[in-house]
Amino acid sequence: MNDNKRRTFDSAFNAKVALEAVKEIKTINELAAEYGIYPNQVIAWKKELLGNMDILFERKNAGKRNPEKEFEKERNRLHDKIGQLTIERDWLEKKSKQLGL
């Protein structure tokens, strides 16, 4: 019986292969052969790296939270929700009166 188990790779390995693919020193096929993976996997990791690079730089400022802005944002969200619920309640009240409930 053949044990065809799906292999998993840690994020450090994925990043290493993707970075080498971005550098384009070796071809995708050469990288795939070197690391024993399929070329499609190298391409996918490369696309993911290029597509998510902006997140790396966002994290630097993530620790610098502004409580006032967060409070304002949450307050605005709650005010919007209150408005929505008020409209729904008024609509239900109107419909219940029309139905004689």
Backbone hydrogen bonds, N-H to C=O, Kabsch-Sander energy under -0.5 kcal/mol:
donor,donor_aa,acceptor,acceptor_aa,energy
4,N,2,N,-1.2
5,K,3,D,-1.3
14,N,10,D,-2.1
15,A,11,S,-2.6
16,K,12,A,-2.2
17,V,13,F,-2.5
18,A,14,N,-2.7
19,L,15,A,-2.6
20,E,16,K,-2.0
21,A,17,V,-2.1
22,V,18,A,-2.2
23,K,19,L,-2.1
24,E,20,E,-1.0
25,I,20,E,-0.7
31,L,27,T,-2.4
32,A,28,I,-2.6
33,A,29,N,-2.3
34,E,30,E,-2.4
35,Y,31,L,-2.4
36,G,32,A,-1.1
37,I,32,A,-2.1
41,Q,38,Y,-0.8
42,V,38,Y,-1.4
43,I,39,P,-2.4
44,A,40,N,-2.2
45,W,41,Q,-2.5
46,K,42,V,-2.3
47,K,43,I,-2.5
48,E,44,A,-2.3
49,L,45,W,-2.4
50,L,46,K,-2.5
51,G,47,K,-2.5
52,N,48,E,-1.4
53,M,50,L,-0.6
55,I,52,N,-0.9
56,L,52,N,-0.7
56,L,53,M,-0.8
57,F,53,M,-0.8
58,E,54,D,-1.2
59,R,55,I,-1.5
61,N,58,E,-0.9
62,A,58,E,-0.6
62,A,59,R,-0.6
63,G,59,R,-0.6
64,K,61,N,-0.9
65,R,63,G,-1.4
70,E,66,N,-2.3
71,F,67,P,-2.6
72,E,68,E,-2.4
73,K,69,K,-2.6
74,E,70,E,-2.5
75,R,71,F,-2.7
76,N,72,E,-2.4
77,R,73,K,-2.1
78,L,74,E,-2.4
79,H,75,R,-2.4
80,D,76,N,-2.3
81,K,77,R,-2.0
82,I,78,L,-2.6
83,G,79,H,-2.3
84,Q,80,D,-2.2
85,L,81,K,-2.7
86,T,82,I,-2.4
87,I,83,G,-2.1
88,E,84,Q,-2.3
89,R,85,L,-2.5
90,D,86,T,-2.5
91,W,87,I,-2.3
92,L,88,E,-2.5
93,E,89,R,-2.5
94,K,90,D,-2.3
95,K,91,W,-2.4
96,S,92,L,-2.4
97,K,93,E,-1.7
98,Q,94,K,-1.9
99,L,95,K,-1.8
100,G,96,S,-0.5
100,G,97,K,-0.5
101,L,96,S,-2.9
